[in-house]
Amino acid sequence: MATKQQLIDTYYQQIRKTHPELELHRVLVEQNMARAWNQILHDAFSKNLSYLDFYAKDYQQQTVVQDFTTKQYYTTLPVAIAQLPDKAEGVRAVKDGTQNFDTPVGTGVKFVPISEHEMRYKDNIDVGLSESSIIGYAVRYDTIWYDRNMDAAQAAKKVNLELVVPFDVFTGTENVPVPSGKDERLYALTTQFILGTVPQTQ
């Protein structure tokens, strides 16, 4: 697995050989590699999202607050998340902030991703989700909103999140988990995006 900096450096070496006429700024390369990486993630897991846990980063002890007007509880995402083809998007898990491996199996609350429609009508459409030990959550851009089962006592425990993040969230020294065998696809897509935005010299 390569770091973000190594991926960019390798790309620079390749693009200079194939397109020596291009003078590319690092920011432009990083932006277009981010687009390529997000596309690869989306394509690789569009039919099977079960392997995404490997690509998730942990964000512990995130605050749950209550909206002053609506009284609904929510968590502001600590970073941007990848857009993925299911209702949970890049939020792969929400967990009680106090639970760990010492917590007996079958105890505590369980967080379940639901759509906005399901959140509004879940008590009528799914008996299981009406249980107080199950808290539904819906992802909206930069926020996680919880259903009516979230209360002040549970909110005080905070939440632990597992998030799949975009390429630009990684620091230069962090390893970027490019799906196996997709390195060359990453570089090829990056080039396609760049050639669509950088004028070709004659």
N, C-alpha and C positions, 0 to 999 in steps of 0.2 A: 504494500500500500504506500502510495506516495503522498508527500505533503502538498499543500496547495501551491507553495512556491516552486516545488519540483515539477508539478504538472505544468505550470506556466512557463518555467524555464525550458522544459522539453519542447513545449509548443513553439516557443520563440526559435529554437534551433531548427525545427522542421519548417516553419513558415519562411524563414530566411533563405532556405534552400529552394523551396518551391515557388516563392513569390518575393524575390529579392528587391523588387521595385516598391514594395510596401514599407512605409515607415510607421510602425505601430506603437502607440503609447500603451504603457502597462494597463492603465485604467480601461482602455478600449478592449484589450485582450481579456481582462478579467470580467468585464461586463458580458461579453459575448460567450466566454467559457461558462459563465453562470447560466446563461440562457440554454446552452448546450447540455449542461449537467442536469438542469431541471427537466429538459425534454427527455433525456435518457432515463431518469428516474421514473417519470410518468409513463413512458413507453414500456419500460422493463416490468413494471408492476401493475399495469392497467388491467391485467387479467388475474393476477394473484398478488394480493397485498400482504400475504402471510410472512414474507421474508423481510419486511420493512423494519422489524425490530432491530436488526443488525445496523441499520443506518440512522437510528435514533440517538440523540444526545439527551443526557439527564439534566434536568433543571429542578433542583430541590427547594423545598420550603417557599413556594410561591404564594403570595397573599391572596386571600379571597375577601372581596369587599362587597358592600351592598349599595346598589344604585340609589341615590337620594330620592329620586322621583318615582321610579317603578318598584322599588324595594326588592328587585331581583338581584341575586348574587352573581358575581362574575370575577374572573381573573384576567388581568392584562397579560398577554403573552410577553415573555422577557426578550424574545427575539422574533424575527420574521420566520414563518414556516413555509415549507414547500407546498405547492398546490398539487394535490393528488386526487385520483378519481374515486373518492368515496366521501361520505358525510363527515368523517373525522379529519379529512385533509391531512396536514402534517402532524397533527396531535395524535400520536400513536397510543398514548396511555395517560390517564389521569388517576392518581392514587392518593389515598388519605395520607397527609403529611406525617402522621404518627405511626403508621403501620410499617412493619419490617418483617424479616423472616422469623422473628420471635413471636409474631402475632399468630395465634392458632388459626389453622385453616378453617374457612367457613364463617369467620367472625368479621366484624367491621363492615364498612360500606363498600359498595362496588359502583364504579363510575362507568356509565355506558353511553357511547355516542349516539345521539338521535338527531333527527332533522328538526328544523324550526316547526314544521307542521306537527310532528310527533310530540314536540315539547308542549305545544298548545293543547293538544287533544289526547295526550297519552293515557290519562286516567280512564278514557272511554275506549281506547283501541287496544290497550295491552294491559291486562290485569297484572302481569308480572312486574311491569315497570312502576306500578302504583305502590309497591312495597317501599317502606321507608328506608330500607337498607340498600336500595338502588337509587342512585342519583344520575339522572340524564344530563348530558351536556351537549351544547351546540356550539360549533366553531364559526365565528364571524370575523373574518379578516385578521384582526389583531387581538381578539378577545374570545374567551371561553365563557359562555353563559350557562348557568345551572338552572335546573327545574325547581319546582316548589319543595322538593325534598331536602334541598340545601337549607340549613338553618344556622343561626348564630353560633351555636355550640360546635357544629361541624366546620363552619367557616374558620373558626378560631384555630383549628388544627392545621390550617393551610393545606396545600396540595403539592405533590411531586409530579412533575411532568416528564414525559418522554417525547421529544420532538424531532421530526425530520426537518432539517433546516436547509435553506438555499446555499449555494456555493459561496456567495459573498459573506455569509455569516462566519465561515471558517477563517481563522487567522492563518497567516502565511506558514506557520510552523506546525499546524494541525494536519493530521492525516485525513485525506478526503476519501471516503469509501466509494470509489467508482465501482459500479457493478462489474463482476468478473467478465473479462473479455471485451469490455466496452471502452478501453482506453483510446484506441484508434478512432472509434466512433465519436468520442468526445472531441478529439482534435479535428476530425472531418466536419462535424457540425459547427464547431467554433469558426472554422475557415469559411463555411457557407454563410454564416451570419455576418462575418466581417466583410466579405466580398460584397455583401448587399448594402453595406453602409460606408465603405471606404472607396473613394473614387480611384479607378485604375489609371495609372500614368501611361501615356501613350509612348 
